[in-house]
Amino acid sequence: MYSRLYWSDLGAVSKIERSRLDGTGRVIFVGEDLDKPLGLSVDYAASRLYWVDDFRHTIESVDLVSGRNRRAIHITPNIAANPKLFALCAFQVSFVHSPCRLHSLFSV
């Protein structure tokens, strides 16, 4: 769980990958039902990996160890109307995200 690097790949098929810090052990961590995963955030206390999906207007998460037990939190329409979600900070049950170019933070 610790000493891992997580990143999103927005290529022809979007995915979230993981490796050790030296680049070895590279695997596709989440590879299904992703549109535009951005703003990855690790919550070690809850053992979850969170991200915003700009296309779906959701905050989603998976178990940090297995990549399973996926959850989606749909953002309310007034926030979803602000396009280009790109940053997220998650800690236990608190989320702060930032839409691109609005210079604002929103708590969910």
C-alpha positions, 0 to 999 in steps of 0.5 A, spaced: 500 500 500 505 504 501 511 506 497 506 506 491 505 511 485 498 511 482 497 515 475 491 516 470 492 515 463 487 518 458 490 514 452 485 511 447 483 507 453 483 510 460 486 507 466 489 508 472 495 504 473 500 503 479 507 501 480 513 501 485 516 508 486 522 505 482 517 504 476 517 496 477 511 492 478 507 496 473 500 494 473 493 497 471 490 498 477 483 500 475 481 499 467 474 498 466 468 503 466 473 510 466 472 516 462 476 521 464 479 520 471 483 526 474 486 528 480 488 522 484 488 522 491 490 517 496 486 516 503 491 512 507 486 512 513 481 509 509 485 505 505 482 508 499 484 511 492 479 517 490 479 520 483 474 525 479 471 523 473 470 530 469 466 526 463 461 523 468 462 528 474 463 524 479 468 522 485 469 515 485 474 510 489 477 503 490 480 499 495 487 502 496 490 494 496 486 490 491 483 496 487 476 493 488 470 495 492 469 501 487 464 506 489 461 512 485 459 519 488 455 523 483 456 531 484 450 535 485 448 538 479 450 545 481 457 543 481 457 539 475 455 545 471 462 547 472 466 543 467 473 540 467 474 537 474 481 536 475 483 536 483 481 532 489 483 532 496 480 526 500 480 524 507 476 519 510 469 522 509 471 529 507 472 531 499 475 538 496 475 538 489 477 544 484 474 545 477 479 548 472 479 555 471 474 557 476 480 558 482 475 555 487 474 550 491 468 546 493 467 541 499 462 535 498 
